[in-house]
Amino acid sequence: MTDDQLLLADGLEQAFVGLVMRFNVLSPIACYDYDKVIAGYMEDGMTEEEAIEFFEFNVIGAWAGERTPCFIRQMPLSQAIEEAEDE
């Protein structure tokens, strides 16, 4: 893989939402919908808890460099602020 190739998450095509740009990274980064990823794992037979645990350990935990895909949880701004303050 060259530095300008898009890095995709295997098996998560149904959750792909688009590309994001980030400072100091010249090429776009793949972005996936968090809720669709979890729903896909649940359709494959996992419980919600199992799906979240699997996702957090095996997907979010799999750093592949600055082009590692990102995952978005869509929500109103007020909810995002509240959740960020709770962390």
C-alpha positions, 0 to 999 in steps of 0.5 A: 500500500502506498501512502495515498491509498484509501485504507478501508475496514474489511467487511464493513462496506454496509456502514461506509458513509464517506471520506473525511479530511484531517489536518496534516493528512493529505489524503482522505480517510474512510469514515464509517457509521458506528451504529451501522457497524454495531447493527451489522455485528448484531445481524451476524448473531452477536448481542449488542454488548458483544458487538460493542466489545468486539468493535472496541477491541478489534476495530477501534483498537486496530491502529494502522497509522494516520490513515486508519478509518474513523467511525462516527456516531451521529447525534445532536450537538447537545448530546455530543457535548454531554457525552464528552463531558461525561468522559 
